[in-house]
Structure formats: C-alpha cells, structure tokens
Amino acid sequence: MTDITKYKSVAVKHLTYDQLKDLSICNETPISRSAMVAHLVDKEWRKKVTSIHKPKRNFFKMLFLGLRQSEVKSNDN
C-alpha cells in the first residue's frame, strides 16, 4: 500500500503523460514518469525560487550613501 504521508497523485492529460514517457526515454538513463515530473519541477523551482531570493541592492545604502551631497536637500534655507 502507498504511504500517503510521502506520496501524492497528480492528474495530467494523456498527451502530457505520453510526452513524459518520451522525455524519460530520451534521458541517458531512462527514468520513471514520476521521477521525470520531480526532476522538471525541481529544475523550475530552483530557477524561480533562487531568482526571487537573490540579494538585491540594499535599499538604505542606495538611499543614503548613493546620493551625492549636492543631491541631498538641506534644511539650512
């Protein structure tokens, strides 16, 4: 019996199922359809999630240190 705490089922169209079969056969080492789905999801997940979490420029550094003195508004008026 399948361990329901470890596995979930996914419904795909027949065409997608056949394409998964073709992709798994095209691999150097043929793998199961579920392994191919896991591989494709991991690949896309790494691409999307790592691009979200890349360190961006420090907002405060840009705000305060990136401005030249002539650009900073003075309260001396």
Distance bins in CASP14 RR format, pairs under 12 A and 6 or more apart:
PFRMAT RR
TARGET T0000
AUTHOR 0000-0000-0000
RMODE 2
METHOD distances of the structure
MODEL  1
1 7 0 0 0 0 0 1 0 0 0 0 0
2 8 0 0 0 0 1 0 0 0 0 0 0
2 9 0 0 0 0 1 0 0 0 0 0 0
2 34 0 0 0 0 0 1 0 0 0 0 0
6 34 0 0 0 0 0 1 0 0 0 0 0
7 34 0 0 0 0 1 0 0 0 0 0 0
7 37 0 0 0 0 0 1 0 0 0 0 0
7 38 0 0 0 0 0 1 0 0 0 0 0
8 34 0 0 0 0 0 1 0 0 0 0 0
8 37 0 0 0 0 0 1 0 0 0 0 0
8 38 0 0 0 0 0 1 0 0 0 0 0
8 41 0 0 0 0 0 1 0 0 0 0 0
9 33 0 0 0 0 0 1 0 0 0 0 0
9 34 0 0 0 0 1 0 0 0 0 0 0
9 37 0 0 0 0 0 1 0 0 0 0 0
10 16 0 0 0 0 1 0 0 0 0 0 0
10 17 0 0 0 0 0 1 0 0 0 0 0
10 20 0 0 0 0 0 1 0 0 0 0 0
10 33 0 0 0 0 1 0 0 0 0 0 0
10 34 0 0 0 0 1 0 0 0 0 0 0
10 36 0 0 0 0 0 1 0 0 0 0 0
10 37 1 0 0 1 0 0 0 0 0 0 0
10 38 0 0 0 0 0 1 0 0 0 0 0
10 40 0 0 0 0 0 1 0 0 0 0 0
10 41 0 0 0 0 1 0 0 0 0 0 0
11 17 0 0 0 0 1 0 0 0 0 0 0
11 37 0 0 0 0 0 1 0 0 0 0 0
12 18 0 0 0 0 1 0 0 0 0 0 0
12 19 0 0 0 0 1 0 0 0 0 0 0
12 20 1 0 0 1 0 0 0 0 0 0 0
12 21 0 0 0 0 0 1 0 0 0 0 0
12 33 0 0 0 0 1 0 0 0 0 0 0
12 34 0 0 0 0 0 1 0 0 0 0 0
12 36 0 0 0 0 0 1 0 0 0 0 0
12 37 0 0 0 0 1 0 0 0 0 0 0
12 40 0 0 0 0 0 1 0 0 0 0 0
13 19 0 0 0 0 1 0 0 0 0 0 0
13 20 0 0 0 0 0 1 0 0 0 0 0
14 20 0 0 0 0 0 1 0 0 0 0 0
14 21 0 0 0 0 0 1 0 0 0 0 0
15 21 0 0 0 0 0 1 0 0 0 0 0
15 22 0 0 0 0 0 1 0 0 0 0 0
16 22 0 0 0 0 0 1 0 0 0 0 0
16 23 0 0 0 0 0 1 0 0 0 0 0
16 33 0 0 0 0 1 0 0 0 0 0 0
16 36 0 0 0 0 0 1 0 0 0 0 0
16 37 0 0 0 0 1 0 0 0 0 0 0
16 40 0 0 0 0 0 1 0 0 0 0 0
17 23 0 0 0 0 0 1 0 0 0 0 0
17 24 0 0 0 0 0 1 0 0 0 0 0
17 33 1 0 0 1 0 0 0 0 0 0 0
17 34 0 0 0 0 0 1 0 0 0 0 0
17 36 0 0 0 0 0 1 0 0 0 0 0
17 37 0 0 0 0 0 1 0 0 0 0 0
18 24 0 0 0 0 0 1 0 0 0 0 0
18 25 0 0 0 0 0 1 0 0 0 0 0
18 33 0 0 0 0 1 0 0 0 0 0 0
19 25 0 0 0 0 0 1 0 0 0 0 0
19 26 0 0 0 0 0 1 0 0 0 0 0
19 33 0 0 0 0 1 0 0 0 0 0 0
19 36 0 0 0 0 1 0 0 0 0 0 0
19 37 0 0 0 0 0 1 0 0 0 0 0
19 40 0 0 0 0 0 1 0 0 0 0 0
20 26 0 0 0 0 0 1 0 0 0 0 0
20 27 0 0 0 0 0 1 0 0 0 0 0
20 30 0 0 0 0 0 1 0 0 0 0 0
20 31 0 0 0 0 0 1 0 0 0 0 0
20 32 0 0 0 0 1 0 0 0 0 0 0
20 33 1 0 1 0 0 0 0 0 0 0 0
20 34 0 0 0 0 1 0 0 0 0 0 0
20 35 0 0 0 0 1 0 0 0 0 0 0
20 36 1 0 1 0 0 0 0 0 0 0 0
20 37 1 0 0 1 0 0 0 0 0 0 0
20 38 0 0 0 0 0 1 0 0 0 0 0
20 39 0 0 0 0 0 1 0 0 0 0 0
20 40 0 0 0 0 1 0 0 0 0 0 0
20 41 0 0 0 0 0 1 0 0 0 0 0
21 27 0 0 0 0 0 1 0 0 0 0 0
21 30 0 0 0 0 1 0 0 0 0 0 0
21 31 0 0 0 0 0 1 0 0 0 0 0
21 32 0 0 0 0 1 0 0 0 0 0 0
21 33 1 0 0 1 0 0 0 0 0 0 0
21 34 0 0 0 0 0 1 0 0 0 0 0
21 36 0 0 0 0 1 0 0 0 0 0 0
21 37 0 0 0 0 0 1 0 0 0 0 0
22 30 0 0 0 0 0 1 0 0 0 0 0
22 33 0 0 0 0 0 1 0 0 0 0 0
22 36 0 0 0 0 1 0 0 0 0 0 0
23 30 0 0 0 0 1 0 0 0 0 0 0
23 31 0 0 0 0 1 0 0 0 0 0 0
23 32 0 0 0 0 0 1 0 0 0 0 0
23 33 0 0 0 0 1 0 0 0 0 0 0
23 35 0 0 0 0 0 1 0 0 0 0 0
23 36 1 0 1 0 0 0 0 0 0 0 0
23 37 0 0 0 0 1 0 0 0 0 0 0
23 39 0 0 0 0 1 0 0 0 0 0 0
23 40 1 0 0 1 0 0 0 0 0 0 0
23 43 0 0 0 0 0 1 0 0 0 0 0
24 30 1 0 1 0 0 0 0 0 0 0 0
24 31 1 0 1 0 0 0 0 0 0 0 0
24 32 1 0 0 1 0 0 0 0 0 0 0
24 33 1 0 0 1 0 0 0 0 0 0 0
24 34 0 0 0 0 1 0 0 0 0 0 0
24 35 1 0 0 1 0 0 0 0 0 0 0
24 36 1 0 1 0 0 0 0 0 0 0 0
24 37 0 0 0 0 1 0 0 0 0 0 0
24 38 0 0 0 0 0 1 0 0 0 0 0
24 39 0 0 0 0 1 0 0 0 0 0 0
24 40 0 0 0 0 0 1 0 0 0 0 0
25 31 0 0 0 0 1 0 0 0 0 0 0
25 32 0 0 0 0 0 1 0 0 0 0 0
25 33 0 0 0 0 0 1 0 0 0 0 0
25 36 0 0 0 0 1 0 0 0 0 0 0
26 36 0 0 0 0 1 0 0 0 0 0 0
27 33 0 0 0 0 0 1 0 0 0 0 0
27 35 0 0 0 0 1 0 0 0 0 0 0
27 36 1 0 0 1 0 0 0 0 0 0 0
27 39 0 0 0 0 1 0 0 0 0 0 0
27 40 0 0 0 0 0 1 0 0 0 0 0
29 35 0 0 0 0 1 0 0 0 0 0 0
29 36 0 0 0 0 0 1 0 0 0 0 0
29 39 0 0 0 0 0 1 0 0 0 0 0
30 36 0 0 0 0 1 0 0 0 0 0 0
31 37 0 0 0 0 0 1 0 0 0 0 0
31 38 0 0 0 0 1 0 0 0 0 0 0
31 39 1 0 0 1 0 0 0 0 0 0 0
31 40 0 0 0 0 0 1 0 0 0 0 0
32 38 0 0 0 0 1 0 0 0 0 0 0
32 39 0 0 0 0 0 1 0 0 0 0 0
33 39 0 0 0 0 0 1 0 0 0 0 0
33 40 0 0 0 0 0 1 0 0 0 0 0
34 40 0 0 0 0 0 1 0 0 0 0 0
34 41 0 0 0 0 0 1 0 0 0 0 0
35 41 0 0 0 0 0 1 0 0 0 0 0
35 42 0 0 0 0 0 1 0 0 0 0 0
36 42 0 0 0 0 0 1 0 0 0 0 0
36 43 0 0 0 0 0 1 0 0 0 0 0
37 43 0 0 0 0 0 1 0 0 0 0 0
37 44 0 0 0 0 0 1 0 0 0 0 0
37 45 0 0 0 0 0 1 0 0 0 0 0
38 44 0 0 0 0 0 1 0 0 0 0 0
38 45 0 0 0 0 0 1 0 0 0 0 0
39 45 0 0 0 0 0 1 0 0 0 0 0
39 46 0 0 0 0 0 1 0 0 0 0 0
40 46 0 0 0 0 0 1 0 0 0 0 0
40 47 0 0 0 0 0 1 0 0 0 0 0
41 47 0 0 0 0 0 1 0 0 0 0 0
41 48 0 0 0 0 0 1 0 0 0 0 0
41 49 0 0 0 0 0 1 0 0 0 0 0
42 48 0 0 0 0 0 1 0 0 0 0 0
42 49 0 0 0 0 0 1 0 0 0 0 0
42 50 0 0 0 0 0 1 0 0 0 0 0
43 49 0 0 0 0 0 1 0 0 0 0 0
43 50 0 0 0 0 0 1 0 0 0 0 0
44 50 0 0 0 0 0 1 0 0 0 0 0
44 51 0 0 0 0 0 1 0 0 0 0 0
45 51 0 0 0 0 0 1 0 0 0 0 0
45 52 0 0 0 0 0 1 0 0 0 0 0
45 53 0 0 0 0 0 1 0 0 0 0 0
46 52 0 0 0 0 0 1 0 0 0 0 0
46 53 0 0 0 0 0 1 0 0 0 0 0
47 53 0 0 0 0 0 1 0 0 0 0 0
47 54 0 0 0 0 0 1 0 0 0 0 0
48 54 0 0 0 0 0 1 0 0 0 0 0
55 61 0 0 0 0 0 1 0 0 0 0 0
56 62 0 0 0 0 1 0 0 0 0 0 0
57 63 0 0 0 0 0 1 0 0 0 0 0
57 65 0 0 0 0 0 1 0 0 0 0 0
57 66 0 0 0 0 0 1 0 0 0 0 0
58 64 0 0 0 0 1 0 0 0 0 0 0
58 65 0 0 0 0 1 0 0 0 0 0 0
58 66 0 0 0 0 0 1 0 0 0 0 0
59 65 0 0 0 0 0 1 0 0 0 0 0
59 66 0 0 0 0 0 1 0 0 0 0 0
60 66 0 0 0 0 0 1 0 0 0 0 0
60 67 0 0 0 0 0 1 0 0 0 0 0
61 67 0 0 0 0 0 1 0 0 0 0 0
63 71 0 0 0 0 0 1 0 0 0 0 0
63 72 0 0 0 0 0 1 0 0 0 0 0
64 71 0 0 0 0 0 1 0 0 0 0 0
64 72 0 0 0 0 1 0 0 0 0 0 0
65 71 0 0 0 0 0 1 0 0 0 0 0
65 72 0 0 0 0 0 1 0 0 0 0 0
66 72 0 0 0 0 1 0 0 0 0 0 0
67 73 0 0 0 0 1 0 0 0 0 0 0
END
